Amino acid sequence: MSHPLGVSRPDLVVTDLPQPEEVFGVRRIGAKELVKYAVGPSLIALGISIGSGEWLLGPQAVGQYGFVGVGWVITVSALLQTFYNVECSRYVLATGEAPVVGWGRVPPGYMFWVPLSVFVVIFAFIAGGWAASAGQGVYALVHGTVAPAGAEEPRLWAIGLLVLVFLITAAARRISRALELANWVMVSAILVTLLLIDLFVVPFAQWWDAIRGFVTPAAPPPGITATQLGGLAGFTALASGLNWYVMGHYRDKGYGMGFRTGFISGLRGGRSELLDSGVTFPDDEKNAATWKRWYRLLIVDMWGVFFVGAILGMLLPTILMARAVEVSGQKPTAANVPTFVASVLDQEYGRPMFILVLIVGVLILFSTQLGIFEAMVRVTTDAAHATSPRLRALIEGDPRRFYYPFMLTLLVVIAIVLHLAVPIELVQWSANMSNLGALFYPFLLMYLNSRLPRAARPRWWHYVVLVLNFLFFGFFFVNFIADFVGEPLVTF
């Protein structure tokens, strides 16, 4: 029995959905089991989220222009992206296919969409701004001072952190699980430490200004550019139209039909089978009831962890930046934004605060580096493994034989590229390229999700939200391109 879906790819094999208890090896899913076993993929996404947007673009925009006209862009972006993440993950849960493989089912087929999608992801993130910014933070932590303009050592630290990502994945039994555990530690430490620092440093009036700015629609502040605002919209929460590149972790976690299709194991994990095509479930009452259980777990993971964490991850650094600007009477620049807050607090509260904020900054940027670097490798591996029988024969069906050599190759390329521009400029480029994805991936999702088994199909208003993603992020990308080649369509 099979389920046809789209074009140019094999029909989906049909079998029953597994129960969550079977997947996670527990007798029942209670609150403890939910946290210990079910929550996870959203943490990987959140680890990426609390980084380039939250520590760089958001604080830079607020530091230069304040919360009014900036904060509401953050809130709208986080809301739309969380809805979008759920829709991307819906497909993964219902088919066990990573999104990059699913795109190959949309006309005109995998020969067009799969290579294009791999190219877009790598082109968006290969600039390495997240890595270069992390290197600046490590330099300041080691030397106790901000790196001089154009210094080489921060780039060497950035490359060293890329090597650390390779070692983390190589030492893992199951790569997704290693990333989850790393992000449990980093994200918890980041949010708790930032909250304590903000409660100590930031007066209540500034908290209120920030919260009001986040929920009050207002025109963008005069002087902010299309590139800055588009970068802020694109990298609030995750990566707007390209968020799908992380949602394949639900497959590796074993969510829904992902339990039937396999995962990418680490070098210590032994070989694991990864199917080259997806599996779905029959349209019957039993599987419809099981689907509802998986969908509820997805909603808890995305809205309870990712959305809340993304808002806190943007709120806490931006109010700290606003306080630093008020105290110092200065504004951050593209060159010094990764270490601006630490430098100001050093003067106000002494060296221990300087070191603490730098440690937080390095953790924030490294969590982003860990997720983005691994995701570029994962997306390419999934795409190549699923669509190339010749490659599967060459690697004898073991994705690791492609995954790790490609990761080393990508490491060398990023090490070269991150020498080409100021880190914040690289990040703005990546963020605006993420908005490019919002011009077409929402429509690909509509095509795929409307053809899932009936129980898994979206309701009508989900399609409306996907169109809003297209309009919101697409506007910023078009304005960015117009600004890049000449004059922006809209000036502020």
C-alpha positions in Angstrom: 0.0 0.0 0.0 1.3 3.4 -0.9 0.3 7.1 -0.8 1.2 9.2 -3.9 2.4 12.7 -3.1 3.6 15.2 -5.7 5.9 14.4 -8.6 9.3 12.9 -9.4 9.7 11.1 -6.1 8.6 7.6 -5.0 5.2 7.1 -3.4 5.1 7.1 0.4 5.0 3.7 2.0 1.9 3.5 4.3 2.1 2.0 7.8 0.8 2.9 11.2 2.0 5.9 13.2 4.1 4.8 16.2 2.8 5.8 19.7 5.0 8.5 21.5 5.5 6.0 24.3 7.0 3.5 21.8 9.3 6.1 20.4 10.6 7.5 23.7 10.6 4.2 25.6 8.3 5.2 28.4 5.0 3.9 29.8 3.3 7.3 29.6 4.0 10.9 28.5 3.6 13.1 31.6 5.3 16.4 32.4 8.6 14.8 33.4 8.7 12.7 30.2 7.7 15.6 28.1 10.7 17.6 29.3 13.1 14.7 29.4 12.3 13.0 26.1 9.8 14.9 23.9 11.2 18.5 24.0 14.3 18.8 21.9 14.2 19.9 18.2 12.9 23.3 19.2 16.0 23.8 21.5 18.3 23.3 18.5 16.3 25.9 16.6 16.3 28.1 19.7 20.0 27.8 20.1 20.4 29.1 16.5 17.8 31.7 17.2 19.5 33.2 20.2 22.5 34.4 18.3 22.8 36.5 15.2 19.5 38.3 15.6 19.3 38.4 19.3 22.9 39.3 20.2 23.8 41.3 17.1 21.0 42.7 14.9 18.3 43.3 17.5 20.6 45.0 20.0 22.2 47.0 17.2 18.9 48.3 15.9 17.6 49.1 19.4 20.9 50.7 20.4 20.8 53.0 17.5 17.1 53.7 17.1 15.3 52.7 20.3 12.4 50.3 20.8 9.6 52.3 19.1 9.1 51.0 15.5 11.6 48.2 16.0 10.1 46.1 18.8 6.8 45.3 17.0 8.8 44.0 14.0 10.5 41.5 16.4 7.1 40.3 17.8 5.4 39.9 14.4 8.4 38.1 13.0 8.5 35.7 16.0 4.8 34.9 15.7 4.9 34.3 12.0 8.0 32.2 12.1 6.6 29.9 14.9 3.5 29.3 12.8 5.8 28.6 9.8 7.9 26.2 11.8 4.8 24.2 12.8 3.8 23.9 9.2 7.3 22.7 8.1 7.3 20.2 11.0 3.8 19.0 10.1 5.2 17.6 6.9 8.2 16.0 8.7 5.9 14.3 11.2 3.5 13.1 8.6 6.1 11.7 6.2 9.4 11.2 8.0 11.1 13.2 5.2 13.3 16.2 5.9 11.9 19.3 4.2 14.7 19.6 1.6 13.7 16.1 0.4 10.0 17.0 0.4 10.6 20.0 -1.8 11.6 17.6 -4.5 7.9 16.4 -4.7 6.7 19.9 -5.8 6.5 20.5 -9.6 8.7 20.6 -11.6 10.4 18.1 -9.3 13.5 17.2 -7.4 16.0 18.1 -10.2 14.9 21.8 -9.7 13.9 22.2 -6.1 16.5 20.1 -4.2 19.7 21.6 -5.7 18.1 25.1 -5.5 17.2 24.6 -1.8 20.7 23.4 -0.9 22.2 26.3 -2.8 20.0 28.9 -1.1 20.8 27.6 2.4 24.5 27.5 1.9 24.6 30.8 0.0 22.7 32.4 2.9 24.9 31.1 5.7 28.3 30.5 4.2 29.3 34.1 4.9 30.2 33.0 8.4 29.2 36.2 10.2 28.0 34.2 13.2 31.4 32.5 13.4 33.3 35.7 13.0 31.3 37.4 15.8 31.9 34.5 18.1 35.6 34.8 17.4 35.5 38.5 18.4 33.9 37.5 21.7 36.5 34.9 22.5 39.3 37.4 21.7 37.9 39.9 24.2 37.4 37.2 26.8 41.1 36.0 26.4 42.7 39.4 26.2 40.3 41.5 28.3 39.9 44.1 25.6 38.1 44.5 22.3 40.0 43.3 19.2 41.4 46.1 17.0 39.8 46.6 13.6 40.9 44.0 11.1 42.7 41.8 13.6 43.4 38.3 12.5 43.2 36.5 15.8 39.4 36.7 16.2 39.1 34.9 12.8 41.4 32.2 14.1 39.2 31.8 17.1 36.2 31.5 14.8 37.9 28.8 12.9 38.7 27.0 16.1 35.1 27.1 17.1 34.1 25.5 13.8 36.6 22.7 14.6 34.9 22.3 18.0 31.5 21.9 16.2 33.1 19.1 14.1 34.4 17.4 17.2 31.0 17.6 19.0 29.2 15.9 16.1 32.0 13.3 15.6 31.9 12.3 19.3 28.1 11.9 19.2 26.2 8.6 19.1 23.1 10.4 17.6 24.0 13.9 16.3 20.6 15.4 16.9 20.6 14.3 20.5 24.1 15.7 21.1 22.9 19.1 19.7 19.9 19.0 22.0 21.9 18.3 25.1 24.4 21.1 24.2 21.6 23.5 23.7 19.8 22.5 26.9 23.0 23.6 28.7 23.7 26.7 26.6 20.2 28.1 26.2 19.4 27.6 29.9 22.6 29.3 31.0 22.1 32.2 28.5 18.5 33.0 29.5 19.0 32.7 33.3 22.2 34.7 33.3 20.8 37.4 31.1 17.7 37.7 33.2 19.8 38.1 36.4 22.1 40.7 34.8 19.1 42.6 33.5 17.3 42.6 36.8 20.5 44.0 38.4 21.4 46.5 35.7 18.2 47.7 34.0 15.7 49.9 35.7 12.0 49.0 35.6 11.1 52.0 33.4 13.4 50.6 30.7 11.8 47.2 30.9 8.4 48.8 30.4 9.7 50.8 27.4 10.9 47.5 25.8 7.7 45.6 26.5 5.6 48.4 25.1 7.8 48.7 22.1 7.4 45.0 21.4 3.6 45.2 21.3 2.9 48.7 19.9 2.8 49.0 16.1 4.6 52.0 14.9 6.4 53.3 11.8 10.1 52.4 11.6 12.4 55.0 13.1 13.8 57.6 10.7 17.3 56.7 9.5 17.0 52.9 9.7 17.8 51.3 6.4 15.9 48.6 4.5 18.9 46.2 5.0 18.9 46.7 8.8 15.2 46.3 9.3 15.1 43.4 6.9 18.0 41.7 8.7 16.2 42.2 12.0 12.9 40.7 10.7 14.8 37.8 9.1 16.9 36.8 12.0 14.4 37.4 14.8 13.5 33.9 16.1 15.3 31.9 13.4 15.7 32.5 9.7 12.3 33.5 8.3 11.7 31.7 5.0 14.6 29.3 5.6 13.5 28.0 9.0 12.8 24.6 7.4 16.5 23.8 7.3 16.4 23.0 11.0 13.0 21.2 11.2 14.5 17.9 9.9 15.6 17.3 13.5 12.1 16.2 14.2 12.8 13.2 12.0 16.0 12.3 13.8 14.1 12.7 17.2 11.7 10.1 16.0 8.6 12.3 16.0 5.7 10.8 14.1 6.8 8.9 10.9 10.3 10.1 11.5 10.6 7.0 13.8 10.1 4.9 10.6 12.6 6.6 8.4 15.8 6.8 10.6 18.4 9.3 11.5 22.0 10.4 11.0 24.2 8.9 13.6 27.5 10.1 14.9 30.8 8.3 14.5 30.4 6.7 17.9 26.8 5.6 17.2 27.3 2.9 14.7 25.7 2.7 11.4 21.9 3.5 11.3 19.6 3.0 8.4 18.2 6.2 6.8 15.5 5.7 4.2 15.8 7.6 1.0 12.0 8.1 0.7 9.3 8.8 3.3 6.6 6.9 5.0 3.1 8.0 5.9 0.0 6.6 7.8 -3.4 5.3 6.6 -6.5 7.4 6.9 -8.3 5.7 9.8 -9.5 6.6 13.3 -6.7 4.9 15.1 -4.0 6.8 13.2 -5.9 10.0 13.3 -6.0 9.8 17.1 -2.3 9.1 17.3 -1.6 12.0 14.9 -3.4 14.4 17.3 -1.1 13.3 20.1 2.0 13.9 18.0 0.7 17.3 16.8 0.1 18.4 20.5 3.7 17.5 21.3 4.8 19.6 18.4 2.7 22.5 19.5 4.1 22.3 23.0 7.7 22.1 21.7 7.3 25.0 19.3 5.0 27.5 21.2 6.0 26.5 24.7 9.8 26.4 24.1 10.7 28.0 20.8 8.4 31.0 20.8 8.8 31.9 24.5 12.5 31.4 24.3 12.8 33.5 21.1 10.9 36.4 22.7 13.0 36.3 25.9 16.1 35.8 23.8 15.4 39.1 22.0 14.0 41.0 24.9 16.8 40.4 27.4 19.8 41.4 25.2 18.0 44.4 23.7 17.1 46.0 27.0 20.7 45.4 28.2 21.9 47.2 25.0 19.4 50.0 25.6 20.8 50.4 29.1 24.4 50.4 27.9 23.6 53.1 25.3 21.9 55.2 28.0 24.8 54.8 30.5 27.6 55.4 28.0 26.0 58.1 25.8 27.3 56.2 22.8 25.7 53.9 20.2 27.0 50.6 18.9 28.5 50.4 15.4 28.7 47.5 13.0 32.3 46.9 14.0 31.8 46.8 17.8 28.3 45.5 18.5 29.4 41.9 19.5 31.4 43.4 22.5 29.8 46.8 23.0 27.6 45.9 26.0 30.5 44.1 27.8 32.8 47.2 27.3 30.2 49.6 28.7 29.4 47.4 31.7 33.1 47.0 32.4 33.4 50.7 33.0 30.3 50.9 35.1 30.5 47.7 37.2 34.0 46.4 36.8 35.9 43.5 35.3 33.7 40.6 36.7 30.7 42.0 34.8 32.8 42.4 31.7 33.8 38.8 31.8 30.3 37.5 32.6 28.7 39.4 29.7 31.4 38.2 27.3 30.9 34.6 28.4 27.2 35.0 27.7 27.9 36.5 24.4 30.3 33.7 23.4 27.8 31.1 24.4 25.0 32.8 22.5 27.1 33.1 19.3 28.5 29.6 19.6 25.1 28.1 20.0 24.2 29.8 16.7 27.4 28.6 15.1 26.8 25.0 16.3 23.3 24.9 14.8 24.0 26.7 11.5 27.2 24.9 10.6 25.7 21.5 11.4 22.5 22.3 9.6 24.2 23.3 6.3 25.9 19.9 6.4 22.7 18.1 7.3 20.6 19.7 4.6 23.2 18.8 1.9 23.6 15.2 3.3 19.8 14.6 3.3 19.4 16.0 -0.2 22.3 14.0 -1.7 21.4 10.8 0.1 17.7 10.9 -0.9 18.1 11.9 -4.5 21.3 10.1 -5.7 21.3 6.3 -6.0 24.9 6.5 -7.3 26.0 8.4 -4.1 24.1 5.8 -1.9 26.0 3.1 -3.6 29.3 4.9 -3.2 28.9 5.5 0.5 27.3 2.0 0.9 24.1 3.5 2.3 26.0 5.2 5.3 25.2 8.9 5.3 28.2 9.6 7.6 30.6 8.9 4.8 29.3 12.0 3.1 28.4 14.0 6.2 31.8 14.3 7.8 34.0 14.9 4.6 31.5 17.6 3.5 31.6 19.2 7.0 35.4 19.5 6.8 35.2 20.9 3.2 32.6 23.5 4.4 34.8 24.4 7.3 37.7 25.3 5.0 35.4 27.4 2.8 33.9 29.3 5.7 37.3 29.9 7.1 38.2 31.7 3.9 34.9 33.6 3.5 34.8 35.1 7.0 37.9 37.1 6.1 35.9 39.2 3.6 33.8 41.6 5.6 32.9 42.9 9.1 30.9 40.2 11.0 27.7 42.3 11.4 27.6 43.0 7.7 27.9 39.3 7.0 25.1 38.6 9.4 22.8 41.2 7.8 23.5 39.6 4.4 22.6 36.2 5.7 19.4 37.5 7.4 18.2 39.2 4.2 18.9 36.1 2.1 16.8 34.2 4.6 13.9 36.4 3.7 14.3 35.3 0.1 13.0 31.9 1.1 9.7 33.4 2.2 9.0 34.3 -1.5 8.4 30.7 -2.4 8.7 28.1 0.4 5.3 28.9 2.0 3.7 28.0 -1.3 5.7 24.8 -1.5 4.4 23.9 2.0 0.8 24.6 0.9 1.2 22.2 -2.0 2.8 19.4 0.2 0.6 19.7 3.3 -2.6 19.8 1.4 -1.8 16.3 0.0 -1.0 14.7 3.4 -3.4 12.2 4.9 -6.6 14.0 5.9 -5.9 14.0 9.7 -2.6 15.8 9.1 -3.8 18.4 6.7 -3.8 22.1 7.8 -7.0 24.1 8.4 -7.8 27.0 6.1 -6.3 29.6 8.4 -2.9 27.9 8.4 -2.7 28.8 4.7 -3.6 32.4 5.5 -0.7 32.6 7.9 1.7 31.1 5.3 0.6 33.9 2.9 1.3 36.4 5.6 4.8 35.0 5.9 5.2 35.5 2.2 4.0 39.1 2.4 5.9 40.2 5.5 9.3 38.7 4.9 9.0 38.9 1.1 8.5 42.7 1.4 11.7 43.1 3.4 13.7 41.0 0.9 12.4 42.9 -2.1 13.2 46.2 -0.4 16.7 44.9 0.5 17.4 44.0 -3.2 16.1 47.4 -4.3 18.4 49.1 -1.7 21.3 46.9 -2.8 21.1 47.7 -6.5 20.0 51.4 -6.2 17.2 53.0 -4.2 14.9 51.1 -1.7 11.3 50.9 -2.5 10.4 52.3 0.9 12.6 54.6 3.0 12.3 55.3 6.7 
